Amino acid sequence: MFITPAYAQAAGAPGGGDLISLFLPLLLIMGVFWFFIIRPQQKKIKEHQELLKNIRRGDTIVTSGGLVGKVVKVNGDDLSVELADGVRVKVRRNYVAEVAVKGQPVAANDGGKDKG
């Protein structure tokens, strides 16, 4: 009925896993997190910075505040943007959210409503 001490010692201590098996799931989760979240975000930031570097006169831009206009003058980090005939504002290059290709109008998101 009683277990002998030799038989009890042979069973081994519970929870005695090695260090690698303990940290492997954590490292796997960190790798997946980096691959699916951090890496795409870094790529998107680099593309946006490249887009901001390549702003030229004549480009149609959309600011982060929602203003749409045409770049008439580039002076370092400052852009002179014409919103309407005779209406010009200065915008910092960092506040540009989108640049439309030259000659391509900015896509309107009016929900399919016809204004005419």
Buried (B, 14 or more C-beta within 10 A) or exposed (E): EEEEEEEEEEEEEEEEEEEEEEEEEEEEEEEEEEEEEEEEEEEEEEEBEEBBEEBEEEBBBBBEEEBBBBBEEBEEEEBBBBBEEEEEEEBEBEEBBBBBEEEEEEEEEEEEEEEE
